Amino acid sequence: MQSKRIKRAVHGVLLLDKPHGYSSNQALQKVKWLYQAQKAGHTGTLDPLATGVLPICLGEATKFAQHLTDENKTYIATVKFGVTTTTGDKEGDILQQVACNVQPEEIRAVLPALTGVITQVPPMYSALKVDGKPLYAYAREGIELERKPRQVTIYALELLECQDNIARITVTCSKGTYIRTLAEDIGHALKVGAHLTDLRRTATATYQIAHTVTLEGLEAMTLEARDALLLPVDTAITALPKLELSTDAAYYFKQGNPVWLPGLIPKGDLRVYSEAGLFLGLGVQLANGRIAPKRVVNL
């Protein structure tokens, strides 16, 4: 009789280099299994076509996964000009092909108009849900639904290289940006059409591709070596202001009670620590000036 696999209370953030062909959830479940973790969550969906930075939150870090989902991302997109597809990427059927010879200076000329706050219509082949069902499920049934345009922000858009109608472009953008749609928009601006052939996420917030590990690398490690890769829970919210509490205030904060702190306190969410530097969780200032616990960690 096979013994039951014991799950562990393991806490931290793993920077995974998601492999091609895996959904974000498949990658998450594999990491959770390798760590024998009781609890795990990912921080923003990457299409199976895409690879790169996928932070996996384990244990208490899952309380802050949404903060990473909301952070800016950076990608390197490979775009093929002259061909449009049903999905906006290489997985779809070809809709139209035109002869072209796109030059680097032509691409650079149209990028400024697609930088800053822009409007995108979510593609039908996306995980966005309507009545609890993802849009791609409707698309596979041949149903096209009306989608509301949404505003996203392109912070940086730069051509890295272009040869034989294939360009590599780096994009830093806000959450909710569809890089496939951006590729199509560039092709439309050049009047030749385009689709995405490859996508690699190189950064999420402060997490960089250079610090990631592959699934193959994880599989080859001992459990102790895997644990050593985990980043502290609070690295998920390093963008937030830091607040330190006295020993007494830290005790009451940990019990779920609002505490008073003299001095000027930043508005919004706060990273809260004890005098000894122990991360206590997420706090927020109330109207009466007290600091209330919003997410308390048990490490």
C-alpha positions as CSV (number, residue, x, y, z in Angstrom):
1,M,0.0,0.0,0.0
2,Q,1.4,3.4,-1.0
3,S,2.0,5.8,1.9
4,K,0.2,9.1,1.8
5,R,2.3,12.1,0.6
6,I,2.8,14.5,3.6
7,K,2.2,18.1,2.7
8,R,4.5,20.8,4.3
9,A,3.9,24.3,5.6
10,V,6.5,25.9,3.3
11,H,6.5,29.7,2.8
12,G,8.1,32.0,0.2
13,V,8.3,33.0,-3.4
14,L,9.8,30.8,-6.1
15,L,10.8,32.5,-9.4
16,L,9.9,29.9,-12.0
17,D,11.0,30.1,-15.7
18,K,7.7,28.7,-17.0
19,P,8.3,26.3,-19.9
20,H,6.7,26.5,-23.3
21,G,3.5,24.4,-23.6
22,Y,2.6,24.6,-19.9
23,S,-0.4,26.6,-18.7
24,S,0.3,28.7,-15.6
25,N,-1.8,26.4,-13.5
26,Q,0.0,23.3,-14.8
27,A,3.3,24.9,-13.8
28,L,1.9,25.8,-10.4
29,Q,0.7,22.3,-9.7
30,K,4.0,20.8,-10.6
31,V,5.9,23.2,-8.3
32,K,3.4,22.6,-5.5
33,W,3.9,18.8,-5.9
34,L,7.7,19.2,-5.9
35,Y,7.7,21.2,-2.7
36,Q,5.0,19.0,-1.1
37,A,3.4,22.4,-0.3
38,Q,0.1,22.7,1.5
39,K,-0.7,25.9,-0.3
40,A,0.4,27.6,-3.5
41,G,-0.7,30.2,-6.0
42,H,0.7,31.9,-9.1
43,T,0.8,35.6,-9.9
44,G,-0.6,36.4,-13.3
45,T,-1.4,34.0,-16.1
46,L,1.1,33.3,-18.9
47,D,-0.3,31.7,-22.0
48,P,1.0,28.1,-22.8
49,L,2.8,29.7,-25.8
50,A,4.8,32.0,-23.5
51,T,7.8,31.3,-21.3
52,G,9.6,33.2,-18.6
53,V,9.1,34.8,-15.1
54,L,6.2,33.2,-13.2
55,P,6.4,33.9,-9.5
56,I,4.9,31.1,-7.5
57,C,3.7,32.0,-4.0
58,L,3.9,29.2,-1.4
59,G,2.2,29.2,2.0
60,E,1.8,32.6,3.6
61,A,3.1,34.3,0.4
62,T,-0.2,33.4,-1.3
63,K,-1.8,36.2,0.8
64,F,0.1,38.7,-1.4
65,A,-0.2,37.0,-4.8
66,Q,-2.7,39.6,-6.0
67,H,-0.1,42.4,-5.4
68,L,2.2,40.7,-7.9
69,T,-0.6,40.1,-10.3
70,D,-1.2,43.8,-10.3
71,E,2.4,44.8,-10.9
72,N,4.0,45.8,-14.2
73,K,5.5,43.2,-16.5
74,T,8.3,43.2,-19.1
75,Y,8.3,40.9,-22.2
76,I,10.3,40.2,-25.3
77,A,7.9,39.6,-28.1
78,T,8.7,38.0,-31.5
79,V,6.4,39.4,-34.2
80,K,6.0,38.1,-37.7
81,F,4.7,40.7,-40.2
82,G,2.6,40.1,-43.3
83,V,0.6,37.3,-41.8
84,T,-2.5,37.5,-39.6
85,T,-4.1,34.6,-37.7
86,T,-7.4,33.8,-36.0
87,T,-5.8,33.9,-32.5
88,G,-3.2,36.7,-33.0
89,D,-0.4,34.2,-32.5
90,K,1.1,31.2,-34.3
91,E,-1.4,28.8,-32.7
92,G,-4.2,30.1,-34.9
93,D,-5.2,29.5,-38.5
94,I,-3.9,32.0,-41.1
95,L,-6.4,34.6,-42.1
96,Q,-4.4,36.7,-44.5
97,Q,-1.0,36.9,-46.0
98,V,0.5,39.8,-47.8
99,A,3.9,40.3,-49.5
100,C,6.0,42.8,-47.5
101,N,9.5,43.9,-46.6
102,V,9.2,45.7,-43.3
103,Q,12.3,47.7,-42.3
104,P,13.4,48.6,-38.8
105,E,12.9,52.3,-39.3
106,E,9.3,51.7,-40.3
107,I,8.6,49.8,-37.1
108,R,10.3,52.4,-34.9
109,A,8.2,55.1,-36.6
110,V,4.9,53.5,-35.4
111,L,5.9,52.5,-31.8
112,P,5.5,56.0,-30.2
113,A,1.7,56.0,-31.1
114,L,1.4,52.7,-29.2
115,T,3.2,53.9,-26.1
116,G,1.6,55.4,-23.0
117,V,-2.1,54.9,-22.2
118,I,-3.7,53.0,-25.0
119,T,-7.0,51.2,-25.5
120,Q,-7.2,47.5,-26.3
121,V,-10.1,45.2,-27.0
122,P,-9.5,41.8,-25.3
123,P,-9.0,39.0,-27.9
124,M,-11.6,36.3,-28.2
125,Y,-8.8,33.7,-27.6
126,S,-8.2,34.8,-24.0
127,A,-8.9,33.6,-20.5
128,L,-11.1,36.6,-19.7
129,K,-14.4,35.2,-18.4
130,V,-18.0,36.1,-19.5
131,D,-20.7,34.4,-17.4
132,G,-18.1,32.2,-15.8
133,K,-16.8,30.9,-19.1
134,P,-13.5,31.9,-20.7
135,L,-13.7,33.8,-24.0
136,Y,-11.5,31.1,-25.7
137,A,-14.2,28.5,-25.0
138,Y,-16.8,30.7,-26.9
139,A,-14.3,31.2,-29.7
140,R,-13.7,27.5,-30.1
141,E,-17.5,27.1,-30.5
142,G,-17.4,29.7,-33.3
143,I,-19.2,32.3,-31.1
144,E,-17.8,35.9,-31.1
145,L,-18.9,38.1,-28.2
146,E,-18.7,41.9,-27.9
147,R,-15.9,42.9,-25.6
148,K,-15.5,46.2,-23.9
149,P,-12.4,48.1,-24.7
150,R,-10.0,48.6,-21.8
151,Q,-7.2,51.0,-21.1
152,V,-3.7,49.7,-20.4
153,T,-0.4,51.5,-20.2
154,I,2.7,50.7,-22.3
155,Y,5.6,52.2,-20.3
156,A,8.3,51.2,-22.8
157,L,8.2,49.8,-26.3
158,E,11.5,49.2,-28.2
159,L,12.6,47.4,-31.3
160,L,15.5,45.1,-30.6
161,E,16.0,43.7,-34.1
162,C,14.2,43.0,-37.3
163,Q,15.1,40.7,-40.2
164,D,13.1,39.0,-42.9
165,N,9.8,40.5,-41.6
166,I,10.4,39.0,-38.1
167,A,11.0,41.5,-35.2
168,R,12.0,41.2,-31.6
169,I,10.4,43.9,-29.5
170,T,10.7,44.6,-25.7
171,V,7.6,45.7,-23.9
172,T,7.1,47.0,-20.3
173,C,3.4,47.3,-19.6
174,S,0.7,47.4,-17.0
175,K,-1.4,44.4,-15.9
176,G,-4.1,43.3,-18.3
177,T,-2.1,44.1,-21.5
178,Y,-2.5,41.6,-24.3
179,I,0.8,41.4,-26.1
180,R,-0.8,39.5,-29.0
181,T,-3.2,42.4,-29.5
182,L,-0.2,44.8,-29.4
183,A,1.5,42.8,-32.1
184,E,-1.6,42.9,-34.2
185,D,-1.8,46.7,-33.7
186,I,1.8,47.2,-34.8
187,G,1.0,45.2,-38.0
188,H,-2.1,47.2,-38.6
189,A,-0.2,50.5,-38.2
190,L,2.2,49.2,-40.9
191,K,-0.7,48.1,-43.1
192,V,0.7,44.6,-43.5
193,G,-0.8,42.7,-40.5
194,A,1.2,40.7,-37.9
195,H,1.0,38.0,-35.3
196,L,2.9,36.9,-32.3
197,T,5.3,33.9,-32.8
198,D,7.0,33.9,-29.4
199,L,6.7,35.6,-26.0
200,R,9.1,35.6,-23.1
201,R,8.3,37.4,-19.8
202,T,11.6,38.8,-18.5
203,A,10.4,40.6,-15.4
204,T,7.5,40.9,-13.0
205,A,7.8,43.9,-10.7
206,T,11.4,43.6,-9.3
207,Y,11.8,39.9,-10.1
208,Q,14.1,39.2,-13.1
209,I,14.5,36.3,-15.5
210,A,18.2,35.9,-14.5
211,H,17.0,34.7,-11.0
212,T,14.5,32.1,-12.2
213,V,14.8,28.3,-12.1
214,T,13.4,25.8,-14.6
215,L,11.2,22.9,-13.8
216,E,13.9,20.5,-14.9
217,G,16.3,22.3,-12.5
218,L,13.9,21.9,-9.6
219,E,13.3,18.2,-10.3
220,A,17.0,17.6,-10.1
221,M,17.3,19.2,-6.7
222,T,16.9,17.8,-3.2
223,L,14.0,19.2,-1.1
224,E,16.5,21.2,1.0
225,A,18.0,22.8,-2.2
226,R,14.6,23.8,-3.4
227,D,13.8,25.4,-0.1
228,A,17.0,27.4,-0.3
229,L,15.7,29.0,-3.6
230,L,12.6,30.5,-2.0
231,L,12.6,34.3,-1.6
232,P,11.2,35.8,1.6
233,V,7.4,36.3,1.7
234,D,7.7,40.1,1.9
235,T,9.6,40.4,-1.4
236,A,6.2,40.1,-3.0
237,I,5.3,43.6,-1.7
238,T,8.7,45.5,-1.8
239,A,7.0,48.4,-3.7
240,L,4.9,49.3,-0.6
241,P,6.1,51.7,2.1
242,K,7.7,50.1,5.1
243,L,6.5,50.6,8.7
244,E,8.1,49.4,11.9
245,L,6.1,48.8,15.1
246,S,7.3,48.7,18.7
247,T,7.2,45.4,20.5
248,D,3.9,46.1,22.2
249,A,2.3,47.5,19.0
250,A,3.6,44.5,17.1
251,Y,1.9,42.1,19.6
252,Y,-1.5,43.7,19.2
253,F,-1.1,44.0,15.4
254,K,-0.5,40.2,15.2
255,Q,-3.6,39.7,17.3
256,G,-5.6,41.5,14.6
257,N,-6.0,44.8,16.5
258,P,-5.5,48.3,15.0
259,V,-2.5,50.1,16.7
260,W,-1.6,53.7,17.0
261,L,1.7,55.1,15.8
262,P,2.9,58.7,16.2
263,G,4.2,60.6,13.2
264,L,3.3,61.0,9.6
265,I,2.2,57.6,8.1
266,P,1.9,57.0,4.3
267,K,-1.6,56.4,3.0
268,G,-2.6,53.1,1.4
269,D,-1.2,49.6,2.1
270,L,2.0,49.3,4.2
271,R,4.6,46.6,4.8
272,V,4.6,46.2,8.6
273,Y,7.6,44.9,10.6
274,S,8.6,44.5,14.3
275,E,11.5,46.3,15.8
276,A,13.5,43.1,15.4
277,G,12.8,43.2,11.6
278,L,10.3,40.4,11.6
279,F,7.7,40.7,8.8
280,L,4.2,40.9,10.3
281,G,2.1,41.5,7.3
282,L,0.1,44.1,5.4
283,G,-1.4,47.1,7.2
284,V,-3.5,50.1,6.2
285,Q,-4.1,53.4,7.9
286,L,-7.7,54.0,9.1
287,A,-9.5,57.3,9.1
288,N,-8.7,57.8,12.8
289,G,-5.0,57.4,12.1
290,R,-4.6,53.9,13.6
291,I,-2.8,51.2,11.6
292,A,-5.1,48.2,11.0
293,P,-3.9,44.7,10.0
294,K,-5.1,43.8,6.5
295,R,-3.1,40.6,6.0
296,V,-1.2,39.1,9.0
297,V,1.4,36.4,8.4
298,N,2.1,33.4,10.6
299,L,5.7,32.6,9.9
